[in-house]
Amino acid sequence: MNHLSTADLVEHYYGEGRFGAGAHLSNCAGCARMYAALQSDLNAILNEIKATEPPERDHFYGERVWLSMAAALPRYELKKRSWLRGVTLGRGLSFAAACSLLLAGAFFAGRVWEQRKQPHTASTIAPARQSAPQPKQRVVVVVLGDHLDRSERLLVELKHADAQSTEMIAPLRDEARTLLAANRTFRAEAAQADNPELATALKHLDGLLAELANQPGGLDAEALGKLQREMKSDRLLFEVRVLRSRAPELRARVTQQMSGGSI
Amino acid sequence: MLCMGKNDHATIQAILSGDKEAYGALVVRHSPSLFRVAWRITGNEADAEEVVQEALLRGYRKLATFESRANFGTWIYRIAVRCALDRVSSRTRDEDSRIGEDPEQDEVQVADEAAGPERMLLSGEIGALQELALQDLTITERTAFVLRHLEGCSGEEIALALGIVPNAAKQAVFRAVQKLRRSLAPLRVKA
């Protein structure tokens, strides 16, 4: 076996030397001398360095560290969401399908009801327009309430989102995509129903949802900050909350209309 | 190298399920060992305390990416080593830029040399001189040496902590040993 290099000796010192290094050292006086010198040097160095121990921390050190950082930590909701998301997605799809069916049913019911009122002349078209879409309107109001509810939850999460946690951002984007399609339908409905207040709020919401859903390359800190600022300047969350709080009132009005009461 | 609390995995599951306060147990359990290694790398108490906090914060943010089969202690330890290295690097950069901006700073450093090797040797401050020799190592060499000798890490663990290949970690330790032996040779002769 060749003589051991200094690198071999250092490795041997750490117990990671090449095979047979120990046997060589016991047979080769030259290498053994070099190894003894290395051992002596390292031991001296280490004794001195180890003599300088890190400053002692008391028993409460860990607790102090925890207290100093606890407030800065966001709460994880990821694990809960991971299985809930599947359920939510499934429920969302079923919900969307049910809404489509209800809307279609309401539409056809309205058409049939309108056809039965054929004797009406042109002068009666306006009252007919008020009463015919009522079943549909009621459905729309119910579904709109739910849409606003979900939108509000999304806006609240967006408001408190941390751009560093990509795991928390991705579900927001998915939810925005789901809400975007529904929002456009409601926006069109609101425009048709001549409800400018609702249409304007849904238009604002539409812009934000579109930006959130279609952010190229994901949502980084800058994009998130921009969205949060937009949200704040548009007072969007406030608008959505107001509209949502008025959904039951709107529903009651529609029900009253249906039962023939006055507005 | 590090002890892994039996309940660390259960605690992590609780945290990821929304129990933020559970992280406190991990912080309390691992802060002392993180402080020790941070102090050994930074050589400074205040920096070491900041490194501990930063490492635990980074650890919390990345907790969702933590693999359940891994050892939390080892994982957070590596993060702390990286944080300490970053801190030392930024400190070195700051000092370099200060010297570059203000030529008078050089004079201050020259004045520091009055308390250099000769004077320390004369006053028998061998430990201080060895500490000085340790400071002359590059950050990687110093950290590899500290992890190897003072923290008892294997070559592979050092490589993981420094984000380098095992062979490079071995080389870093070897270079550190060589440099320390060279710088301390005159001292041993005189002693």
Interface residues (C-beta under 8 A of the other chain):
Chain A: T6 A7 V10 E11 Y14 E16 L38 D41 L42 A44 I45 L46 E48 I49 K50 A51 T52 P54 P55 R57 Y61 G62 E63 V65 W66 S68 M69 A70 A72 L73 P74 R75 Y76 E77 L78 K79 K80 Q164 S165 E167
Chain B: Q13 I15 L16 S17 G18 K20 E21 Y23 G24 V27 V28 R29 H30 S31 P32 F35 R36 W39 R40 E45 A48 E49 V52 Q53 L56 L57 Y60 R61 L63 A64 I126 G127 Q130 E131 L134 R148 H149 L150 S154 G155 K170 V173 F174 V177 Q178 L180 R181 L184 R188
